[in-house]
Amino acid sequence: MGGRVVNSERFYCPLVQWRPKRNTIERLTAQHDALFRGFDSREIAPPDPIESILFRMDQSGLQRKDLEPYIGHSGRVSEVLNRKRPLTLDMIRKLWKGLHIPLVSLIQTSEDIDHQQRA
């Protein structure tokens, strides 16, 4: 019942034996560098706070009522989600701790978002 050790090269996967030519490696490296250099130079803006909250609600299956411990009574939740009232520091802390929404996406103001859209 013992296993047999195969020492023949014909049993190895052809891809393991494949050795790319030097110019292939250099070309792939240059393509990789160009791709990531272009990606790193772009600045991706975080979403606005309300979009972040709505995204978390959608992903977690939450309803507006579920936000009351973090934002306040149902009227206040409605005002915040309809962009009639800004998030307070206390709301931001509670949303961050309770729903694990990244702080960077909660602290933007409408002026920050308008400025990013113009740029």
N, C-alpha and C positions, 0 to 999 in steps of 0.2 A: 503494500500500500504506500510505499514511499514515492515522493515526487522525483521527477527527473530534471536535471539542470540542462538547459538547452544552451549550447555554446555556439551555435551556428548563426551566422549573420543573416541568413535568409529568413529567420523568424522575427527579426527586428522590424519595427514599423519603418517604412521608407521615409517618413517625415523626420524621424529621429536622425537618420543618416544624412538628410539634406543639409548641405552647406552652401549658403548663398555666396555669390561672388562679391568681392569687395565693393564694387561700384553699386551693387544692389543695396548693401547696408548703408553706404554713404547717401544714396538717393532717399532711402526711407528715413534716415536720420534728418536729412535736410527738410523733407516734407513734414515730419513731426515737429521740428523746431519752428518752421514757418506757421504751422497751424496753431501751436500753442502761444507763439509770440503775438499773433493777431488776437487770440482769445484773451490773453492777459492784459492787452492794451485797452480792451473795452471795459467800461465800468458798468456793471449791472446794478441798477437801482433796486432797492428793496421795495416790496409792494406797500401801498398805503395802509395805515392801521385798520381801517374798516374792512378792506379786502382781506387782510390777514385774519381778522376775527371771523369773517364769513367763510373763509377757507377752512379754518379750524372747526367751525360749526358743521360744515359739510362733511369733513373727514371723520369727525367724531359722532355724527348723527345727533347733534345738539339742536335744540329749538331756542327761540328767544327767551323763553321762561328759564332755561338753564343758565342764562347769563346773569340773572338777577343777583346771585351771590357776589359776582365780580363787579358789576356796574351799578346796580341799585334796582329800584322798583321798575315795573314793566314800562312805565312812561319814559323813564330815563333811558332804558335799554333802547326803546324805539327812537328816541331823540338822537342817541349816539349812532345807531346803525343807519339812520336817515341823514346823518351829517349835520344835524341841527345843533348839537352840543359836542364840544371837544372832549377827548378823554382827559381825565385828571390824573395826576401822579399816582393817587391811591388806586384808581381803576387799572392803570398800567401795571402796577405792582401785582395786583390781584390776578389779572389776566396772565401775566408772566408766570407767576407761581402756580396758579391753579390749572391753566390750560396749556402751559409750556409754549406760549407764543413768543418767538424771539423778540427781545427788547428793541433791537434795531428796527424792526418793522412796526413797533408800537409807538415809538417816540417821534416819528415824523409828523410835521405839521402840514396843513394844507398849503402854506407858502413854500415849504420845501418841495412838495410834489409839483406845484405850479412851476417852480424854478427849474426842476429837472426836465419837465416836459418841454420847456422853451429851449433848453440847451441842445 
